[in-house]
């Protein structure tokens, strides 16, 4: 559990948020954030959801220490872009346009 608190604090600092700011964002007290960081309690499911959804924090990293710290949406966008380019090229080639 100690590692989770340490990772939580590290993520907060990467987000450039104070305990007060993060507490406000999550509608909890500063003490609640402090308790998570000092391993006195676990983060709640709604708090974890908000971290993942609003801040793109990878929960595998936060809870288990595995993977990237943030969800890398750029990889998803790059894959989508490549797929779209291939589809457009296929359509153009089918119409004899190069």
N, C-alpha and C positions, 0 to 999 in steps of 0.2 A: 504494500500500500504506500510505503514511503516514496517509491519511485513515481507513482501516479501523482502525488502531490508535487514532487519536484518537476515532473513534466508539465503539469498544469501551470505552475508558476512560470516555467520557461515559455510556454505558449502565450501566456498573458503578456509577458515582456516582449515577445516577438510581435504581438498585436499592438504594442506600444500603448497599453492600457494600464492605468493604476488599478489597485484593488477597488477603489471607490467607483471608478468608471465602469469596470466590469460588473460590479455589484448593481449599479444602476441599469446597465444593459440587460441584466438577467433578473431584475426585480427581486434582488435578495440583498441582504446586509453585507457590509464590508467584512464583518466578522465571519459570515458564511464562507466568503472567498478565502479569508485567512485560514479558517478551519480546514478547508480542502487542501490548501498549500502546505499546512503543517501536519497533514495526515490525521486530523482529529475526526474527519468524516469523509464519506465518499460524495462526489458530485451527484446530484439528482438526475434522473432520466431526462426531465425537461431541460435541465441545464446542459447536459451532454448533447441533446438534440439541437439546441440553439447554437452551441459551439460548432457542430457539424454543418448545420443548415445556413447559419448567418455568417460564420467566419471560415468555412471550408476546412475546419480542423479534422484531420484523419483520426477517428476514434480508435482505430487499431494502434496508432502511435500513442495516443494519450493513455489508453487503458493497458495495453500490452507492451508498449515500447517497440512495436514493429511497424516498418514502413515509413513513408515520408510523413513529415509533420502536417503538411497541408494536402488536401485533395487537389491534385493537379488537373484542373479543368482544361488547361492548355492542350494536354495530350488528347483529350476528348475532342476539342475543337479542331485540332490538327488532323485527326483521323476523319472527322466529318468533312473537313475541307478537301482532303485527298479523295474521299469517296465521291463528293460532288464533282470534282474536276474530272475524275474518270468517267462518270456518267455523262457529263457534258461532251467530253471527247468522243464517247461511244455514239451519242446522238449525232454529233457533227460528222463523224466518219460514216455513219449510216446514210447521211444525206449527201455525202461526197464533198463535204466542206473540211478543209484542213487548216 
